[in-house]
Amino acid sequence: MMAEKTKKKLEEAAQSGSTEGVIDPSSSIRRHVKWKMACTKKTRQMTFEATKEIAEKIDSLEEKASQGSFVPYGCQYILTAAIGRQEHPGRVRDARAGVTIKQYFGSAPRTSHSSFSIAPEELEQLTQQIRDQLEESITEKVTRQLMLSFIQMQSQFQS
């Protein structure tokens, strides 16, 4: 089916002398170009206003890339930069053979297991605060329990 459409477009292009819109199946078309083609109606209008805005961003990024001020690298290529998020997070696209995951996405930031450090004086102060709070809580509970026991004993003696 796809071959029929390509063949038809090639025939139309040969008759009109225009190569615009003709896709050579052997060539590698960039994803942002495919995206724009998929979102363009036959009347050369974008399907929605939001897609038109993204297409304009793509055009701007293409121009910046040709000037060298935007360098698509790894998962930050023209389409994802224009959309503002990864198209399919976790999937690798457009990577050449032999590219490792670390080379494509970059190394993960190194974090130690004890990422939270505290000075010994502060640790001692916090420990003491916790002890004080715990002691106060236990004292309150024990006092309450003793008062209840005392009241029960008084009521038994009075009866």
C-alpha positions in Angstrom: 0.0 0.0 0.0 2.8 2.4 0.9 4.7 1.5 -2.2 1.6 2.3 -4.3 1.3 5.8 -2.7 5.0 6.5 -3.3 4.7 5.3 -6.9 1.7 7.5 -7.5 3.5 10.6 -6.0 6.5 9.9 -8.2 4.3 9.7 -11.3 2.5 12.9 -10.4 5.9 14.6 -9.8 7.2 13.4 -13.2 4.1 14.9 -14.9 4.3 18.2 -13.1 8.0 18.5 -13.0 7.9 19.2 -9.2 9.6 17.0 -6.6 8.0 18.7 -3.7 6.2 16.2 -1.4 7.9 13.2 -3.1 9.5 10.9 -0.6 12.4 8.6 -1.7 11.9 5.5 0.4 15.6 4.8 0.4 16.4 8.2 2.0 16.3 8.8 5.7 13.7 11.5 6.5 14.1 13.4 9.8 11.4 12.8 12.4 10.4 16.5 12.5 9.9 16.6 8.7 7.7 13.5 8.9 5.8 15.0 11.8 5.1 18.2 9.8 4.0 16.2 6.8 1.7 14.1 8.9 0.1 17.2 10.4 -0.4 19.0 7.1 -3.6 18.7 5.1 -3.7 18.3 1.3 -4.5 22.0 1.2 -1.1 22.7 2.9 -2.7 23.9 6.1 -1.9 22.5 9.5 -4.6 20.3 11.1 -4.8 22.5 14.3 -3.6 25.8 15.5 -1.3 24.1 18.1 0.3 22.1 15.4 0.9 25.2 13.4 2.7 26.8 16.4 4.9 23.6 16.8 5.6 23.6 13.1 6.8 27.3 13.4 9.1 26.2 16.3 10.4 23.4 14.1 11.2 25.9 11.3 12.9 28.2 13.8 15.0 25.3 15.2 15.9 24.1 11.7 17.2 27.6 11.0 19.1 27.7 14.3 20.5 24.2 13.6 21.7 25.3 10.1 23.4 28.3 11.7 25.0 26.2 14.5 23.2 27.9 17.4 21.1 24.7 18.1 22.9 21.4 18.1 20.5 18.4 18.3 22.1 15.8 20.5 20.9 12.6 22.2 17.2 12.7 23.0 17.1 16.5 22.5 16.5 16.7 18.8 14.4 19.2 16.8 11.0 17.5 17.3 11.3 17.1 21.0 12.6 20.6 21.5 9.7 22.0 19.5 7.1 20.0 21.3 8.6 20.7 24.6 8.8 17.1 25.9 10.0 13.7 24.7 7.7 12.1 22.1 8.0 8.7 23.6 10.1 8.8 26.9 12.4 5.9 27.3 12.7 5.1 23.6 15.9 5.8 21.7 15.4 7.2 18.2 17.9 8.4 15.5 21.0 7.0 17.3 23.7 5.7 15.1 25.1 2.2 15.5 27.5 1.7 18.4 26.0 4.5 20.6 25.6 3.4 24.1 22.9 4.5 26.5 25.3 6.6 28.5 26.6 8.3 25.4 23.1 9.1 24.2 21.4 10.2 27.5 24.5 11.2 29.4 25.7 9.7 32.7 23.4 9.6 35.7 24.4 12.1 38.4 26.4 10.4 41.2 24.7 10.4 44.6 26.0 8.8 47.7 23.9 6.8 50.0 24.3 9.4 52.7 23.4 12.5 50.7 22.3 14.2 53.8 25.2 15.3 56.0 24.9 17.1 59.4 27.5 18.4 61.7 28.1 16.4 64.9 27.0 19.3 67.1 23.7 19.6 65.2 23.2 15.9 65.4 23.7 15.9 69.2 21.3 18.9 69.5 18.6 17.1 67.4 19.1 13.9 69.4 18.6 15.8 72.7 15.5 17.4 71.4 14.0 14.1 70.4 14.9 12.6 73.8 13.3 15.6 75.6 10.1 15.2 73.5 10.0 11.4 74.0 10.6 11.8 77.8 7.8 14.4 78.0 5.4 12.2 76.1 6.2 9.1 78.2 5.9 11.1 81.4 2.5 12.5 80.3 1.2 9.0 79.5 2.5 7.4 82.7 1.1 10.2 84.8 -2.3 9.8 83.1 -2.2 6.0 83.7 -1.2 6.5 87.4 -4.0 9.0 87.9 -6.6 6.6 86.4 -5.3 3.8 88.6 -5.4 6.1 91.7 -9.0 7.1 90.9 -10.0 3.5 90.5 -8.4 2.6 93.8 -10.1 5.4 95.6 -13.5 4.4 94.2 -12.9 0.8 95.4 -12.1 2.0 98.9 -15.0 4.3 99.2 -17.5 1.6 98.2 
